[in-house]
Amino acid sequence: MLCLIKGPYLQWPTMDSMTVMWETSQPSSSRVEVLAAERIHSGYQGNYKPPEHRVLSAFENDGDSTIHQVTVRNLEPGMIYFYKIHSENAHGSIESGPYPMKTAVRKGEPFSFTVTSETGGFSGFDTSNGQINIRIFDQMHRYRPDLALFIGDIVNDGNQYEDWETYFFGPGQPFLTSTPSYSCLGNHEDGASWYDDFFAFSPPKNYYSFDYGDVHFTCLDSTDFIPKESYPHSAGPIGPGQAQVDFLIRDLESASARWKIVYFHYPPYVSGGYQVEDLRQLCPIFEQYGVDLVFNSHTIVYERSHPLREGKVDYQEGIVYIVAGGAGAMPEWLLPKREWHTSQSVAVPHLVQVVATTDHLKINAIDAEGRLFDSMMIRKGPDDTKAFY
Ligand SMILES: [Fe+2]
């Protein structure tokens, strides 16, 4: 019998397209229907609902597969739609949906996103109050973000097929059905091919970039810079001439968005433990090309740095480094004191929620019970001068 194993889940939103993925138990066909969202009114409450029969368009792939990836096109920017998936073969058929989805907004339009990582729960979950990753997925869903970033270690062992369901796609339902997600490689993914199979990032997939509203996002693969044979050190100097560094420079140089955010797994700045200082070789590139914010993980804490530039605190032009290792186990190795670069550091399960407008990035850190425990605002003036609140 044909069964739905994973998803559906959303990938790679643009202003006119969305990629829908799912996994079935057997090779089968792939079809996605896009439905118009109708605004309905019930008393004073407005709401959206999928219409019963208003199919705007349908997209399907040739041939059968178990991991399905269909890109639906000709959509409008910043619009809410609904979608349904359908697969069939000689043994049966599956259908799922309708689920809501929203296309990327235009430049100049506000949006929000969440950041967390470590859903793989390295060293075991505290299950006395439910798995941490499920609680964090639930909290993120409450904020209805336009997209979600995961900063690696979303599984315990990336080479184990079952791990992707156990730690990420399983607990991530239904959040991932309606929220496009991005991830980067952590050490626990171990460069496994399942990462390439389950995500629709642009090649070479372990690093990529995209625009959304007024933000340019760049994802790097820090496990490529810090191979496990030499961890926590780089195999050699990190700099131009390496494919990923050349990509980074070209990418940041050509990015025209108002804000630039970079994310990768190993933290160049964290006082909780597991700091990977060799990655500070990348910081002069971030500084030269106007990066505003860096997200890292690996250490299972929340930590926000002071704005940093040239290895010093700089509240004029610095870059804020945030470790968002929030959806995994409770830390057992926390170092006893902060470092000079630490502004706030709290070892609690959490998510980070960011609201991005043309002139402001509002950053909120929220715990597994939904309580705000840290926030900051970065404001950028017309001449690109920054202020931190
Ligand atoms: Fe890690």
Residues whose N, C-alpha, C, O or C-beta is under 5 A from the ligand:
A	BS01	LIG	D153 G186 N187 H298
